[in-house]
Amino acid sequence: MIETGLSNKVVLVTGAAAGIGKATAKRFAAEGARVASWDVKPGEAEPNGLFHTVNVTDPASVESAVKDVVDRLGPPYVLVNNAGILRDGQLIKYKDGAVAGVMSDEQFDSLVSVNLKGVFHCTRAVAPHMIQAGGGVILNASSVVALYGNFGQTNYVAAKAGVIGMTKVWARELGRYKIRVNAVAPGYIATDMTKQMPEKILQVMREHTPLGRFGQPEDIANAYVWLASDAASFITGAVLNVDGGVVPGT
């Protein structure tokens, strides 16, 4: 078994009440980390950890929760910016010679507030504590659709592409403080949200994946743990696709 060096380290995971976030919190806890789990929905703390109800779109809420994590557990060594939402819709729906619908400002702004600006809020709040502690790891949730686009997801693709851009900027800015910053780009993952899709759409998604199946939340959690571990100590500014081959297969 690879020694990750994460035992007793403080790990902060956003969007940790379900799905990939919950699997990630559990995986870090299994490595002996003290996990601070955040979500806008109710959730459970991991052993030796904390749970906070936090809206990542609210900078005051984020700053307050970070302070409580630092006071009770210590400065975060790892921040996993996993919180995200979907607000799908076509830019323009055109039918019978007329505009039948558009992506609204609310659809665009609400998603970007969580998936992009929320990452900014959390990283801005946590980074000073990492600097003072002598280093850390920031891991950002992007998506394979940021690399090739996706029908009906103007807002989501824009946010996830923005996350990649911020990841590369922060890797440059924070490297001098021994802080590594990387992104993970999941492909099609079997979460509760995915399972609610029609079987016809799920089959197309499977067929589009060279490995012929969906990934599991634990696959993404394993990638986060590896990138946070000592085994990845010279990796920063990277985007790790965990997608069953979706991107090279596109």
C-alpha positions in Angstrom: 0.0 0.0 0.0 1.3 3.4 -1.0 2.0 5.7 2.0 0.0 8.9 1.3 1.4 11.1 4.1 -2.2 12.3 4.9 -2.6 10.9 8.4 -3.7 13.6 10.8 -3.7 16.2 8.0 -6.7 18.5 7.9 -8.7 18.1 4.7 -11.6 20.4 3.7 -14.1 19.0 1.1 -16.9 21.1 -0.3 -20.1 19.6 -1.6 -19.5 16.6 0.8 -23.1 15.6 1.6 -23.5 13.2 -1.3 -22.0 11.8 -4.4 -18.4 12.5 -5.3 -17.9 14.8 -2.4 -19.1 12.3 0.2 -16.9 9.6 -1.3 -14.0 11.9 -1.2 -14.5 12.8 2.4 -14.7 9.2 3.3 -11.6 8.3 1.3 -9.5 11.0 3.0 -10.8 9.9 6.4 -9.8 6.3 5.6 -6.2 7.7 5.2 -6.4 9.0 8.7 -7.1 12.6 7.7 -9.3 14.9 9.8 -11.9 16.0 7.4 -14.0 19.1 7.4 -17.1 18.4 5.3 -19.0 21.3 3.8 -22.3 21.4 2.0 -25.3 23.6 1.6 -27.5 20.6 2.4 -27.5 18.6 5.7 -24.8 16.0 6.0 -22.7 14.0 8.4 -19.2 14.5 9.8 -16.5 11.9 9.2 -14.7 10.3 12.3 -12.5 12.9 14.0 -14.0 15.5 11.6 -16.5 18.3 11.3 -19.6 19.1 9.2 -20.5 22.7 8.3 -23.5 23.9 6.4 -21.9 26.4 4.1 -23.1 28.2 1.0 -19.9 28.7 -1.1 -21.5 31.6 -3.0 -21.5 33.6 0.3 -17.9 34.8 1.1 -18.8 35.7 4.7 -20.2 32.2 5.3 -17.0 30.7 3.8 -14.7 32.9 5.8 -16.6 32.1 9.0 -16.5 28.3 8.4 -12.8 28.4 7.5 -12.1 30.2 10.8 -14.0 27.5 12.7 -12.1 24.7 10.9 -8.8 26.3 11.8 -9.8 26.9 15.4 -11.1 23.3 15.9 -8.9 21.2 13.6 -6.1 23.3 12.5 -5.2 24.9 9.1 -6.3 22.9 6.1 -3.5 21.0 4.3 -5.9 20.0 1.5 -8.8 21.9 0.0 -11.1 19.9 -2.4 -13.3 22.4 -4.3 -16.0 19.9 -5.2 -19.3 21.8 -4.7 -21.3 22.1 -7.9 -24.7 22.3 -9.4 -26.4 21.8 -12.8 -28.7 24.3 -14.6 -28.8 22.8 -18.1 -30.4 24.4 -21.1 -29.7 25.3 -24.7 -28.4 28.8 -25.5 -31.3 29.2 -28.0 -34.2 26.8 -28.8 -35.4 27.5 -32.3 -38.6 25.9 -33.5 -41.0 26.6 -36.4 -39.1 29.7 -37.5 -39.1 31.4 -34.0 -37.2 31.4 -30.8 -38.9 29.0 -28.4 -36.6 29.5 -25.5 -33.2 30.7 -24.2 -30.8 30.0 -21.4 -31.8 32.6 -18.8 -29.6 34.9 -16.8 -30.6 33.0 -13.7 -29.5 29.7 -15.1 -26.2 31.1 -16.1 -25.5 33.2 -13.1 -26.6 30.7 -10.4 -24.4 28.0 -11.8 -21.3 30.2 -12.2 -21.8 31.5 -8.7 -21.4 28.0 -7.3 -19.2 26.2 -9.8 -16.7 29.0 -10.5 -17.0 31.8 -8.0 -17.5 29.3 -5.1 -14.1 27.8 -6.0 -12.7 31.3 -5.9 -14.2 32.2 -2.5 -13.0 29.0 -0.8 -9.5 29.1 -2.2 -9.1 32.8 -1.3 -10.2 32.0 2.3 -8.0 28.9 2.7 -4.8 29.9 0.9 -3.5 32.3 3.6 -3.7 29.6 6.2 -1.8 27.2 3.9 0.8 29.8 3.3 1.2 30.4 7.1 1.4 26.7 7.7 4.2 26.2 5.1 2.3 24.6 2.2 -0.7 22.6 1.1 -2.7 21.2 -1.8 -5.7 22.7 -3.6 -7.8 20.4 -5.8 -10.5 21.7 -8.1 -13.4 19.9 -9.7 -13.5 20.5 -13.4 -15.1 18.2 -16.0 -14.2 16.6 -19.3 -16.9 18.8 -20.9 -14.6 21.8 -20.3 -12.2 20.2 -22.8 -14.6 19.4 -25.6 -17.9 21.2 -24.9 -21.4 19.6 -24.4 -24.8 20.3 -25.8 -27.1 22.3 -23.5 -24.4 23.2 -21.0 -23.1 26.7 -22.0 -23.0 27.7 -18.3 -21.5 24.5 -16.9 -18.8 24.3 -19.6 -17.9 27.9 -19.1 -17.5 27.5 -15.4 -15.5 24.2 -15.6 -13.2 25.7 -18.2 -12.8 28.7 -15.9 -11.8 26.3 -13.1 -9.0 25.0 -15.3 -7.8 28.5 -16.0 -7.8 29.4 -12.3 -6.0 26.2 -11.5 -3.1 27.1 -13.8 -2.9 30.7 -12.5 -2.9 29.6 -8.8 -0.3 26.9 -9.5 2.0 29.7 -10.7 1.1 32.2 -7.9 1.2 29.8 -5.0 4.0 27.4 -5.9 6.5 29.7 -4.1 4.7 28.9 -0.9 4.8 25.1 -1.5 1.2 25.0 -2.4 0.3 22.6 -5.3 -2.9 23.3 -7.3 -4.4 20.7 -9.7 -7.7 19.9 -11.2 -9.6 16.7 -11.8 -11.8 16.3 -14.8 -14.4 13.5 -14.3 -16.2 11.8 -17.1 -19.5 10.1 -16.7 -19.9 9.1 -13.1 -22.7 7.0 -11.5 -24.1 9.5 -9.0 -27.7 9.8 -7.8 -28.2 12.6 -10.3 -26.9 10.5 -13.2 -29.0 7.5 -12.2 -32.2 9.6 -12.6 -31.6 10.1 -16.4 -33.5 8.1 -19.0 -31.9 4.7 -19.8 -31.7 5.8 -23.5 -29.4 8.7 -22.5 -27.4 6.5 -20.1 -26.7 4.0 -22.9 -25.4 6.7 -25.2 -23.1 7.9 -22.4 -21.8 4.4 -21.9 -21.2 3.9 -25.6 -19.3 7.2 -25.7 -16.9 5.9 -23.0 -14.2 3.6 -24.4 -14.1 1.5 -21.2 -17.9 0.9 -21.7 -19.1 1.8 -18.3 -19.7 4.7 -15.8 -17.1 5.6 -13.3 -17.9 5.5 -9.6 -17.6 8.4 -7.1 -14.7 6.4 -5.5 -12.7 6.6 -8.7 -12.7 10.4 -8.4 -12.0 10.2 -4.7 -9.0 8.0 -5.3 -7.7 10.6 -7.8 -8.0 13.4 -5.3 -6.2 11.4 -2.6 -3.4 10.5 -5.0 -2.9 14.1 -6.1 -2.9 15.2 -2.4 -0.4 12.6 -1.5 3.4 12.6 -1.2 3.4 10.4 -4.4 2.3 13.5 -6.4 4.6 16.0 -4.8 6.0 17.3 -8.1 2.7 17.7 -9.8 1.1 21.1 -10.0 -1.0 23.0 -12.6 -2.2 19.8 -14.1 -5.6 18.5 -15.2 -6.1 14.8 -14.5 -8.9 13.3 -16.6 -10.7 10.5 -14.8 -13.1 9.6 -17.6 -12.7 6.0 -18.9 -11.2 7.4 -22.1 -14.0 9.8 -23.0 -11.6 12.7 -24.0 -9.2 10.6 -26.3 -12.3 8.8 -27.6 -14.0 12.0 -28.7 
